[in-house]
Amino acid sequence: MDGFICVGGAQAIAAMAYGVGVIPAADVIVGPGNRWVTAAKKLVSGRVGIDMLAGPSECLVLADNTANPATIAADLLAQAEHDTDARPILVTTVPELVDLVNAELAKQLETLPTAQVARVAVDRAGFAMVAATMAEAIALVDKIAPEHLEVMTEHSKAISQQLLNYGGLFVGHQSAEVMGDYGAGPNHVLPTGGTGRYTGGLSVFTFLAIRTFMELDASNSDLKMVVNDAVTVARVEGLEGHARAAEIRLNVSSGGSGEGQGSAKRQKT
């Protein structure tokens, strides 16, 4: 079924997970939402597939002395105005840059219409870290594994290639996260809370199920080897039924019917 349904919030998650009225139960539910949507997705996970439990949103700027403090502050405030739990982060190799960015944050907050929200996010969850070297800074960023990672450094492309853990990567001084949010990409549904260390964002792979299969017959030269391996492991684990279910394949392949037998002849392992 294809269609658009004008519904949102936790109640929309429930409707799509269980089905209601003209809305059929879904197999997979994906997409961003507030804390109530995330809680609802957690409750229905298992009944349906979900992409991830995301939030609060994060933006980390990795910067050196080539970065513009005003630009950094603008990008951090763009993150902070999402909600009061948003996490604006600066990692730099230049101690003086922290003070310059803080001054810009204060200046820009004075005229920002969403300052009431952004200021709380900056004060509550915003922080800066100063690294002695760029290698140390990269290690810090990889440990945090931010949702959005902006690289504002000299040789930003080369440095970006050394980074391993993040949701979405924005390379260079002009590659603002906001432009990724509103059309240029990459994906806007991304891992948060350090989960970028082991997973990626929403993609076509979220909707693909990995299925495996095996096909063995009497003509397969590896049949005996596979059976013997299975029998050995099964008996080590004390699962005789498993061992016999494997052994009976050799009996059948050697000419026996395998039907109506109380037990199968044991093969040497």
N, C-alpha and C positions, 0 to 999 in steps of 0.2 A: 504494500500500500504506500502510495506517495501522497503527501499533502502537507499543508501548513495549518498549524493549530495555534490559535492566539491564547496561550496560557503560559504561566511562568511560576517560579517559586517551587517550594517543596511539594506543593500539591500537584504540580506538573510532573515531577519525578515519580510520584506515586501513581498518577494516571498512566504514564508510559510504562511503568514497571508491571502493573497489575491489569491494565486495561479498564476502561470505563466508558460506557455509552458507545459512541462511534470510534473511540480511540482504542485500537488493538494493543495488546501487550507487546512490548518491544523485546528484542534480544540484546541490544546494546544501547546504552544511554551515555552520551558524551556532551561535553561543553562546559564552559565556566559558569560560576554562580557565586552567590554570597555564602555565608557560613551555614545558612539554613538549607540551601541547595546541596552543599557539600555533605552536611549531616544526613540528608535524605538519600543521597547517592551511596553513602556508607551503609545505610540500613538495607538498601535493596541490592547491594553488591553481592553476587553469588546467585541471586535469582536471575539477575541480568548482568551482562558485562558492562563495566564502566571504564573510562579512560584513565582516571586517576582521582585522588583526593587532593585537590590543589588549594593553595592559599595559606596565609596571606600573600599578596603579590610582592615581588621583589625586583629591584633594579640595582645592579652593582656596576659602578664605573671604575675601571682600572686606568689610572692616569699617571703621566710623568710631567716634566716641566714644559712640555709642548702643549699641554691642554689649557683651554680657556676656562677660568674659574666660573665665569658667568654662564657658559654653556653647560658645565657640569651641574651647577646649581639648578638651572632650568630643567635639566633632565631628571634630577632627583626630585624636584617638586612635581613634575609631571607624574612621577610614580607615587609620591606622597598624597596627592589629591584623590587617589582612588578611594581610600578609606583610612580610618585612623589606625588600622593595623598594618598598613603597607610598610615595606622595609626599604628605605633608600640607603645605599651603602657606598662608601668611597674607599678604595684601596689605592695607595700611592707610594711612590718612592721619594716624594718631596714633602718633608714636614711642613714647610711654609704654605703648601697648597691647601692644607686643611683649614687654616685660618682664613685664607682668601675665599675659599668656598663657603665657609660659615658666614662671612661678611656678605657674600652675594645672596645666600639663602635669606638672611634677615632683610636685605634690601628688596628682594623680589617678593617676599611674603607681604610686604607693606601694600602692594597693589594687586595681589592675586585674589580674585573673587572667591576662590575655594580655600583661602588661607586658614579658615577655622578648622577644616579637616586636615589640611596639609601640615600645619604647624604641630598638631598633636602627633601625627605620624613621624615627623622629623624628631620631635622630642622623645617620643616613646620608643621607637624602633630604629631610628637612624643612627649610624655610627660610622667612624672613619678608622682605618688601620694604616699605619705607616710601616713599610718594609725597608730593610736596609739595601736590598738589591731587587732587580726585576725578577730574578729567579725565585726569591723569597715571596715576592708579591704574587707570582703565578701560583706558587704552592698554596698560598692563603686562599686565592680565588677558587682553586680546585677543591679545597676543603669545604668551602661555603657552598659551592655548586649552585650559583644563583639562577633564578628563573630567567632573567634578562641580564646579559653581560655586554656592556659597552667597553670597547678598547680605544682609549684616547691617548695614544702614545706615539712616539717616533717609531717608525718601522712597525706600525700597528698590524699589518698583515702577517709579518714574520712572528710577532709575539702571539697573535691569535692562533697560529698553527701549533703553538706549544701548550695551549690550554686544552683541557680534557673534559671538564665537568661543567655543564651549563644547559639551560633549556634552549634559549635563542641567543645567538652571537651577533653583535653589531660592530663591524670592523671599521675603524677610522673615525675621525672627528665629526664627519657629516652624517654618519649612520645612526640617527636617533632612534631609540626604541619606539617613540610615538609613530614614526613612519612605518615601522613594522606592524604596530597595532592597527593602523588605518589603511592597510592596503598593499604595502610594498613587500611584506613578509619579513622574516619567516613566520611560522605558525604562532598564533596567539594563545593557544591552549598548551601550556608548558609546565614542566615539573617544578615544584617549589619545595621549600623546607629541606634542602639538601638531597632530595630524591633524584636530582640530575646526575648523581654519581652512578646510578644504575638503570635509569630509564630515560626515554626521550619524550617529546611532545606528541600530541594527537596527530595521527597520520593515517594513511590508507592501511597501514599494517594493523591498526587497532581493529579493523573490520575483517581481517583475514584470520581464519582458524588454521593452525598447523595440524595436519593429519598425517599419520604414518601408517605404513602397511608392510606386511611380510608375505612372501609366497615361497613355500618349499614343497617339493614333491619327490617321489622316489627316484627320479632321474637326476636330482641335484646331488652333485658329488660332495657337497658340504653337509648334507642332511645328517649323516652319522656323527660328524664332529659337533654340530650344533646340539643334537640330542644328548650326546655324552657330556657336553659342557653343562647343559641344563640339568641333567640328572645329578651330576656332581654337586652343583651349587644347591639344588633342592635338598639333597640328603645332608649336606653340611648344615643347612638351616632346619633340618628335622621335618621337612614337609614331604612325606612319602607319596602323598597323592599327586603332588607336582611331578615327582620323579617318574611315577608310573604313567602319567599323562604324556610325558615325553617319550618314555621307553616304548609305549605301544605303537608309536609311529614307525619305529624300526621293525617291529613285528609285522605291521601291515605292509610296509614297503618290501618285506622279504617274502610275501606271498600269503600271510595269514589274513583273515578277514578283520580280526580285531573285535568282532561282535560276539557277544555272549560269553566272553572269557572272564573268568573270575579274577585272574591276575595275568600280568604280562611277564614274559621271561626276562630275567635281568641280563643286561649286557655288561660286559666288563668295562670299567671306566678307568 
